[in-house]
Amino acid sequence: MTADTKTGRFELGDLVVESGALLKGATLSWKSYGALSPARDNAIVFPTSYSAQHMDQEWLIGPDGILDPSRWFIVIPDMFGNGLSSSPSTTEDYPGLVTTADNVRAQRRLLTEVFGIETVACVYGFSMGAQQAYHWAALFPQAVRAAIAVCGTARTSVHNRVFLHALQATLEAAPEHLGGGRFSRQPDAAMRAFARIYATMALSQDWYRENLHLQASGATSLDDFLDRVWAPGFLRRKAENLYAQCSTWLASDISANALYGGDLVRALQAIEARVLLLPSRTDQYFPVADNAAELPHLRHAELRPIPSIWGHRAGNPAANPADKAFLRNAVADWLARG
């Protein structure tokens, strides 16, 4: 990382979230990359995805990366519940539900109050980050020029919610679970089961059929892949944080607010930004069909499926040069049109 970087914590004060609960002493952790132009017109917001922290996303920022900090001022706000911003692991009375919209409204305050940015050039996000990009465009239609949603949709689908409920039920079944997604101590056995369930959906059947769990990871067996390669990405996180972010993901819906009253079509039609939808052809969370159903209701949008067998992980291709090149070219083209 050669670009100028800064980190900070934005103090939001006591924050009333959409559920009516109070998030006491709310804070957003953030990191920026590059320089803000004098006109403040080159900002890209890059929200974090499920369980990710800003350092997990730095790999795609660089002059030859997907987001170029020599051209753009990139701000990664850490999502509530990820362990850096306000989270159950650090906040005793963390609300039972903090929504995607709660996150985006806090991020909007960060951009305006800390950086004086009223309009962002783009919001780029992967997975839950893509859901936040969609929310930015729907909640603040005149403040977002472009949105790029990589492997993410405007509303969490029923099939996706079934998977998320399975993850939460696994954590709830742990003897360490105290109720409401809180634990007496880290539920190690449940966390290992959680990680294995996640592995069934994050990567496609084609990916496993091609034995990429061995060839792409250096694992010696399926168990070695699941336990040594895959599981540590989740075991490093606190169970209560993963549970809370599952709740955020479950409830994610750009229309579930007073602006749109649950009318998804109206929320999509209100978006003024140019929207690039980049689903993976083999994603089981956010399939191409879900984005295709949204496309007719967007004013200025394009659907470009990633031709990959890496499933959901095609949208976060740190170890996948072909998909990284696809994303880099698609994003460069979309941003150049602005």
Sequence and secondary structure as in RCSB ss.txt:
>XXXX:A:sequence
MTADTKTGRFELGDLVVESGALLKGATLSWKSYGALSPARDNAIVFPTSYSAQHMDQEWLIGPDGILDPSRWFIV
IPDMFGNGLSSSPSTTEDYPGLVTTADNVRAQRRLLTEVFGIETVACVYGFSMGAQQAYHWAALFPQAVRAAIAV
CGTARTSVHNRVFLHALQATLEAAPEHLGGGRFSRQPDAAMRAFARIYATMALSQDWYRENLHLQASGATSLDDF
LDRVWAPGFLRRKAENLYAQCSTWLASDISANALYGGDLVRALQAIEARVLLLPSRTDQYFPVADNAAELPHLRH
AELRPIPSIWGHRAGNPAANPADKAFLRNAVADWLARG
>XXXX:A:secstr
  S EEEEEEEEEEEE TTS EEEEEEEEEEEES   TTS  EEE    TT  GGGGGGGBSTTSSB TTT EEE
EE  TTSSSSS TTT TT  S   HHHHHHHHHHIIIIIH  SSBSEEEEETHHHHHHHHHHHHSGGGBSEEEEE
S  SB  HHHHHHHHHHHHHHHTSTTEEETTEESS  HHHHHHHHHHHHHHHS HHHHHTTHHHHTT  SSHHHI
IIIIITHHHHTS HHHHHHHHHHHHT BTTSSTTTTT HHHHHHH  SEEEEE BTT SSS HHHHHHHGGG SE
EEE  B  SSGGGGGS TT HHHHHHHHHHHHHHHHT 
